[in-house]
Each structure stands twice: as C-alpha cells, then as structure tokens.
C-alpha cells in the first residue's frame, strides 16, 4: 500500500512539472498577440501607403511623359503645315472629313501640309531616285466614348490622328488609280481614297480662306482601313466646373496675332487648340488624367481643386513652315 502511494505522489509531481514547463499560458499568448498587432499593423499600413504613393507618382510621371511625347509629335507635324483651319474653317469642311456624323469624334486641329515622299522620281542619270513633296490633309480628333464597358481604352478621353494625301503624278507613262483621271508613278503612290486637291476647288476671285473652306472630298469613298489612329489616351474628360476653361493667350499686335479658339462642343477642355490662321500658327493644349490610370470609378476621375496634381497640363506653340504654291 505504501508503495502505491509513493508511485502516485511521484506521478502527480511529475505532471505538475510538465504543466509548469510545457508551454505558454493563455494570458501570455494574448499579450503576445496584442504586441504583434500593435507593431505589425502600423508597419503594414506604412508599406501599403508607400506602395500606393509610388503607384500614384508613377501614374503622374507616365501622364506627363506621354503628353510631352504627343505634343512633340504634333509639333513636328504642324511644322510642315501650309494652312491651318480656324473654327469657321473646321465647321465648313467638317462634313467632308472622316467621321462627319460621329458626335464622339470631334475634329479640333485640321491642317494641310507638304509631306516628303522619298525616292520616287527617276533621276536623269543613274539608278538613284529623287524625292518629291505632296499635299496631305491631317485632322486630330478628341474622342470620348459613351460606351463605359470598352476594355480597349480608358474611361478618360483620347486623341487620334487621321490623314489622307495626294499621290505622286507621273510626267509620262505611269498607272491609273481608281477614281482619278491623272496618271501616277505606280500603284503604291496613288492618292488616298477620298483625297481631292484643294487648289482644284478655288475660284479665281477666292481668297485663300474662302478657297480652303470650299474643300470637298473626292467621289471615291474613304477606305475602311484608313481610320484615325490613337496618339494618346488618358486625356482629361471632365466637363463640370471647376475644370480649367479653354483659354487662348491674349491677342497681340507685334506680330499681329488673332487667336481663334477651337474647343470641343461637349465641354471637355482636356484637348483644345488656338489657331492664328493668318500666320499659320497654332497653340495646342493637352491636360492628362493620371487618376484614370489607377481608378475605375468614373466619378472619381473628375477634375477638382483637391486632385489637380493628377492633371498635368502642357502646351506648345508652333508655326507652320511649309510653302503653299497657288
């Protein structure tokens, strides 16, 4: 009997030792969890904030870079301009352009330019060929889709470019092109479908402006492949105040400049143009929308004073250097 009591006492002591040294108590675990929560939660919040800030700054940088790239492209294009349409001019020929009935595609910058065509005219001697120039009509559109489910483009606006140009006429020989009576160097240098020379539509008494505003496309239908190519997406689509208004620089008299403001009829001022037709000069304004890169809710990508840093604005003034022969 004593032997059994000794064994039981020994077992109970052994159990107490194991309980005492075998793990953490519930209070110790709760304290540890509380300390972990107090330390890790701020760290996670800090990391999330850092990542979010980095994403926002990257969106701003991308918008600024793309706007500048687009303006550089438009600048090079406009430097070859021989005539830039003002507000009245665009209204006069709008029905003749690529999208006459599409209210979501608004032509805001339309001009004629001389375009270089390389290595097309046979030289008098040797195998080398000479360059020449042809006239082309260029239009930049502001596009804002009403289709909010469009997965290709953002919920902001975008700018697209469209062009048609003349063919290279042959002095002798050559080929005929569908819808045109003149002969051209070869089939690769036919006029763009729909192209018509502006000089053929002038009356003798017309001023340059009157003649240009009379321009009409040819009887040849525009090619279904010749559509406007998007130059830049994520252009500010805000239409409500306090978005910046379309404002041209003050008119000046030295040299004489009288600006014509070409702004969208849908109140979007993310892309607009000021044109001085007499001096073949245009000032182009683009305002980006960096919020549209990181937000999917259309109500959260509108311009306001609190988030204006997400709407970088850049402009450039260009004078056309092309020559117009009449």
C-alpha positions, 0 to 999 in steps of 0.5 A: 500500500505504501508503495502505491502511494509513493508511485502516485505522489511521484506521478502527480509531481511529475505532471505538475512539472510538465504543466509548469514547463510545457508551454505558454499560458493563455494570458501570455499568448494574448499579450503576445498577440496584442504586441504583434498587432500593435507593431505589425499593423502600423508597419503594414499600413506604412508599406501599403501607403508607400506602395500606393504613393509610388503607384500614384507618382508613377501614374503622374510621371507616365501622364506627363511623359506621354503628353510631352511625347504627343505634343512633340509629335504634333509639333513636328507635324504642324511644322510642315503645315501650309494652312491651318483651319480656324473654327469657321474653317473646321465647321465648313469642311467638317462634313467632308472629313472622316467621321462627319456624323460621329458626335464622339469624334470631334475634329479640333486641329485640321491642317494641310501640309507638304509631306516628303515622299522619298525616292520616287522620281527617276533621276536623269542619270543613274539608278538613284531616285529623287524625292518629291513633296505632296499635299496631305490633309491631317485632322486630330480628333478628341474622342470620348466614348459613351460606351463605359464597358470598352476594355480597349481604352480608358474611361478618360478621353483620347486623341487620334490622328487621321490623314489622307494625301495626294499621290505622286503624278507621273510626267509620262507613262505611269498607272491609273488609280481608281477614281482619278483621271491623272496618271501616277508613278505606280500603284503604291503612290496613288492618292488616298481614297477620298483625297481631292486637291484643294487648289482644284476647288478655288475660284479665281476671285477666292481668297485663300480662306474662302478657297480652303473652306470650299474643300470637298472630298473626292467621289471615291469613298474613304477606305475602311482601313484608313481610320484615325489612329490613337496618339494618346489616351488618358486625356482629361474628360471632365466637363463640370466646373471647376475644370480649367476653361479653354483659354487662348493667350491674349491677342497681340499686335507685334506680330499681329496675332488673332487667336481663334479658339477651337474647343470641343462642343461637349465641354471637355477642355482636356484637348483644345487648340488656338489657331492664328490662321493668318500666320499659320500658327497654332497653340495646342493644349493637352491636360492628362488624367493620371487618376484614370490610370489607377481608378475605375470609378468614373466619378472619381476621375473628375477634375477638382481643386483637391486632385489637380496634381493628377492633371498635368497640363502642357502646351506648345506653340508652333508655326507652320513652315511649309510653302503653299504654291497657288 
